[in-house]
Amino acid sequence: MIPTSEKDTLYEALAEAFEAFISTISQFDESVVNTAPFTGSWTPAQVVTHILLATDGLPDNKTTSTNRVYDSCLPQIRPRWEDLNQKFQSPESLEPDSLPHEKSELVTELKRVKDKDLAIVREKDLSIICQDFELPSIGYLTRYEWLWFIQMHLKRHQFQLENIVNRSLEAGR
């Protein structure tokens, strides 16, 4: 059983990460949302699309109960995902398309996903192991760990968006 205080902390951290991410994408002018700031970079819209693909619920269609501690994988996840200088390759299934997107639609979708994920914190058993996707080099995660992973993922890509904002300002866009 996960203590209510732990669930409350997760809820607040996840809500803050979504709000900060939404605030950052909202800073972009519509004219640059679909423009890469430099060669090899994703556009802001692609960053948001990737986040939508990666955070829209949990890989929990197939689950199992466990005897392990609900947060035992977090010490393995945190150092890697909170190191903003470390780069990762996105799984192909989470690669964004190259189609143009409207900022308002992206923000609406982010808010929908935020509400969905926050409802999971409040309504689901977070100690259950999700078996639809195994995090490379770590393994299957509990819902609790997945939701913290989503929070860290949002923060990583908010940092990426902030860098794009800064590059755009430097370039005079």
Secondary structure, 3 states (H helix, E strand, C coil): CCCHHHHHHHHHHHHHHHHHHHHHHHCCCHHHCCCCCCCCCCCHHHHHHHHHHHHCCCCCCCEECCCCCCCCCHHHHHHHHCCCCCCCCCCHHHCCCCCCCCHHHHHHHHHHHHHHHHHHHHHCCCCCEECCCCECCCECCEHHHHHHHHHHHHHHHHHHHHHHHHHHHHCCC
